Amino acid sequence: MARCMICNVEFDPASGSSKSFCPKHCAPIPQNKSIFAKVDVGLRAIMGLAILTLISIFLIALIYSCAQSHGLVEFTYPRSVLDHKTSVIDGNTELDVTIKLRGWDAGAGDVYSATQDMEEIMKHELKEGGAEQNTVFHIVGDAGGGYDNYGNPRPTHLIGAFDIRYSMEDIRQINWDHISEFRLLNLGIVSGITPAGVGVAKEYCEKNREYSQVFCEGF
């Protein structure tokens, strides 16, 4: 004899379909299986939805990349760019781009960040195949700022740091796979440097002179 695990009543295991439950309580076993089956179906549905989501994200990224490579997506200038325009100077067409440094206290990293944005813009101009002979980057930064004795913010105003000019002929020769942003500074012609520009350039060159030798010659 055996005792039913539900009602504790003795029963003959030979007379039922289970050795753990009396014939009256054999139903719980298929009920438990039904619960597990429902959980399994739910998990499979969640996994299927997750896979579909990943596939959708991949396809969207692929479509965007293809559209961008074919010029179907409008180029977005980096956030550091305050202004960009095409002008004609002495008969030469040039793209003038004003880039704002993040802050004088950012030092070497600030110039490096600006150079990364310059590279992105140069690559875009090459892809567009524009008619500009030169690209000129006007590097500027905030002056003033901070807080007064009462804790109120002081006004800021933009001041120039320096200009750096690249000829499109030079830009077309760049092998982007084998040149770093540091060395990119060596290819430009620096002009219009201000005392503030000297300060930020010196701080940059203290850490990166070995990579930007030409740019750092005057600092």
C-alpha positions as CSV (number, residue, x, y, z in Angstrom):
1,M,0.0,0.0,0.0
2,A,1.0,3.6,-0.5
3,R,-0.3,7.0,0.8
4,C,-1.5,9.7,-1.6
5,M,0.7,12.7,-1.4
6,I,-2.4,15.0,-1.6
7,C,-5.0,13.5,0.7
8,N,-2.8,11.0,2.7
9,V,-5.3,8.2,2.0
10,E,-3.8,4.7,1.6
11,F,-4.3,3.2,-1.9
12,D,-3.0,0.3,-3.9
13,P,-0.3,1.6,-6.3
14,A,-1.2,-1.2,-8.7
15,S,-4.7,0.1,-9.2
16,G,-3.7,3.7,-10.2
17,S,-1.6,5.3,-12.9
18,S,0.8,6.8,-10.4
19,K,2.6,5.5,-7.4
20,S,2.5,8.9,-5.6
21,F,-1.2,9.8,-6.1
22,C,-4.4,7.8,-5.5
23,P,-6.6,7.4,-8.6
24,K,-8.7,10.3,-7.5
25,H,-5.8,12.7,-7.5
26,C,-3.9,11.7,-10.6
27,A,-5.0,14.9,-12.4
28,P,-2.4,17.3,-10.8
29,I,0.4,15.7,-12.8
30,P,-0.9,16.8,-16.2
31,Q,-1.9,20.2,-14.7
32,N,1.7,20.9,-13.7
33,K,2.9,19.9,-17.1
34,S,0.4,22.3,-18.6
35,I,1.9,25.2,-16.5
36,F,5.4,24.4,-17.6
37,A,4.2,24.2,-21.2
38,K,2.7,27.7,-20.9
39,V,6.0,29.0,-19.4
40,D,8.0,27.4,-22.2
41,V,5.7,29.0,-24.9
42,G,6.1,32.4,-23.1
43,L,9.9,32.2,-23.1
44,R,10.0,31.2,-26.7
45,A,7.8,34.2,-27.6
46,I,10.1,36.6,-25.7
47,M,13.2,35.1,-27.3
48,G,11.6,35.4,-30.8
49,L,10.7,39.1,-30.1
50,A,14.2,39.8,-28.9
51,I,15.7,38.3,-32.0
52,L,13.3,40.3,-34.3
53,T,14.3,43.5,-32.4
54,L,18.0,42.8,-32.9
55,I,17.4,42.1,-36.6
56,S,15.4,45.3,-37.0
57,I,18.2,47.4,-35.3
58,F,20.8,45.8,-37.6
59,L,18.8,46.5,-40.7
60,I,18.1,50.1,-39.8
61,A,21.8,50.7,-39.1
62,L,22.7,49.0,-42.4
63,I,20.2,51.1,-44.4
64,Y,21.4,54.3,-42.7
65,S,25.0,53.5,-43.4
66,C,24.2,52.8,-47.1
67,A,22.2,56.0,-47.4
68,Q,25.0,58.0,-45.8
69,S,27.6,56.6,-48.1
70,H,25.5,57.5,-51.1
71,G,24.9,61.0,-49.9
72,L,21.2,60.5,-49.2
73,V,21.6,61.6,-45.5
74,E,22.4,65.2,-44.9
75,F,25.8,65.7,-43.2
76,T,25.6,67.0,-39.6
77,Y,28.5,69.2,-38.6
78,P,30.0,68.5,-35.2
79,R,28.6,70.4,-32.2
80,S,31.8,72.4,-31.8
81,V,31.1,74.1,-35.2
82,L,29.6,77.6,-34.7
83,D,29.5,78.6,-38.3
84,H,30.5,77.3,-41.8
85,K,30.3,79.1,-45.1
86,T,31.9,79.2,-48.5
87,S,33.6,82.5,-49.6
88,V,35.8,83.7,-52.4
89,I,39.1,85.4,-51.4
90,D,41.6,86.6,-53.9
91,G,39.8,84.6,-56.6
92,N,40.0,81.4,-54.6
93,T,37.0,79.6,-53.2
94,E,37.4,78.4,-49.6
95,L,35.3,76.8,-46.9
96,D,35.5,78.7,-43.7
97,V,34.6,76.8,-40.6
98,T,34.5,78.3,-37.1
99,I,35.3,75.7,-34.3
100,K,34.8,76.5,-30.7
101,L,37.2,74.9,-28.2
102,R,35.5,73.2,-25.2
103,G,37.4,75.5,-22.8
104,W,40.9,76.8,-22.2
105,D,41.2,74.6,-19.1
106,A,40.9,71.5,-21.3
107,G,44.4,72.1,-22.6
108,A,45.9,69.4,-24.8
109,G,42.6,67.4,-25.0
110,D,40.8,70.5,-26.2
111,V,43.0,71.0,-29.3
112,Y,42.9,67.2,-30.0
113,S,39.1,67.3,-29.9
114,A,39.0,70.2,-32.3
115,T,41.3,68.2,-34.6
116,Q,39.0,65.2,-34.6
117,D,36.2,67.5,-35.8
118,M,38.4,69.0,-38.5
119,E,39.2,65.5,-39.8
120,E,35.4,64.6,-39.9
121,I,34.7,67.8,-41.9
122,M,37.6,67.2,-44.3
123,K,36.4,63.7,-45.1
124,H,33.0,65.1,-45.8
125,E,34.3,67.7,-48.2
126,L,36.2,65.0,-50.1
127,K,33.1,62.9,-50.4
128,E,31.1,65.9,-51.6
129,G,33.8,66.7,-54.2
130,G,33.3,70.5,-53.7
131,A,35.0,73.2,-55.7
132,E,36.8,74.8,-52.8
133,Q,40.5,75.3,-53.2
134,N,41.1,75.7,-49.4
135,T,39.5,74.8,-46.1
136,V,40.2,77.2,-43.3
137,F,39.4,76.4,-39.7
138,H,39.0,79.4,-37.4
139,I,39.6,78.2,-33.8
140,V,37.9,80.2,-31.1
141,G,37.1,79.9,-27.4
142,D,35.2,81.5,-24.6
143,A,36.8,84.3,-22.6
144,G,35.5,85.6,-19.3
145,G,32.9,83.5,-17.5
146,G,33.2,82.1,-14.0
147,Y,31.3,83.6,-11.1
148,D,31.4,86.9,-9.3
149,N,31.6,87.4,-5.5
150,Y,27.8,87.0,-5.3
151,G,27.8,83.6,-7.1
152,N,26.3,85.0,-10.3
153,P,27.7,83.8,-13.6
154,R,29.9,86.3,-15.4
155,P,29.2,86.9,-19.1
156,T,31.4,85.3,-21.7
157,H,32.5,86.3,-25.1
158,L,34.3,84.6,-28.0
159,I,38.0,85.4,-28.7
160,G,40.1,83.9,-31.5
161,A,42.9,81.4,-30.9
162,F,44.3,80.8,-34.3
163,D,43.4,79.9,-37.9
164,I,44.7,76.8,-39.7
165,R,44.4,76.5,-43.5
166,Y,44.5,73.3,-45.6
167,S,44.6,73.2,-49.4
168,M,42.2,70.7,-50.9
169,E,45.2,69.5,-53.0
170,D,46.9,68.4,-49.7
171,I,43.7,67.0,-48.3
172,R,43.2,64.7,-51.3
173,Q,46.6,63.2,-50.8
174,I,46.0,62.1,-47.2
175,N,46.0,58.4,-46.6
176,W,43.5,58.4,-43.7
177,D,44.3,54.9,-42.6
178,H,47.9,55.9,-41.8
179,I,47.7,59.3,-40.3
180,S,46.6,60.3,-36.8
181,E,44.8,63.5,-35.8
182,F,48.0,64.6,-34.1
183,R,49.9,64.6,-37.4
184,L,47.0,66.2,-39.2
185,L,48.0,69.5,-37.6
186,N,51.4,69.3,-39.4
187,L,49.8,69.7,-42.8
188,G,48.0,73.0,-42.1
189,I,49.3,76.6,-42.3
190,V,48.8,78.4,-39.0
191,S,48.1,82.1,-38.9
192,G,46.4,84.8,-36.9
193,I,47.5,83.3,-33.6
194,T,46.5,85.3,-30.5
195,P,48.0,85.2,-26.9
196,A,45.2,83.0,-25.9
197,G,45.9,80.7,-28.9
198,V,49.6,80.6,-27.9
199,G,48.7,79.4,-24.4
200,V,46.4,76.6,-25.5
201,A,48.9,75.5,-28.3
202,K,51.8,75.4,-25.8
203,E,49.8,73.2,-23.5
204,Y,48.9,70.9,-26.3
205,C,52.5,70.8,-27.6
206,E,53.9,69.9,-24.1
207,K,52.3,66.5,-24.4
208,N,52.2,65.9,-28.2
209,R,55.2,67.6,-29.7
210,E,56.7,64.3,-31.0
211,Y,53.5,63.8,-33.1
212,S,52.9,67.4,-34.2
213,Q,56.5,68.5,-34.8
214,V,55.7,71.0,-37.6
215,F,52.7,72.5,-35.8
216,C,54.7,72.8,-32.5
217,E,57.8,74.4,-34.0
218,G,56.6,77.9,-33.0
219,F,55.5,76.9,-29.5
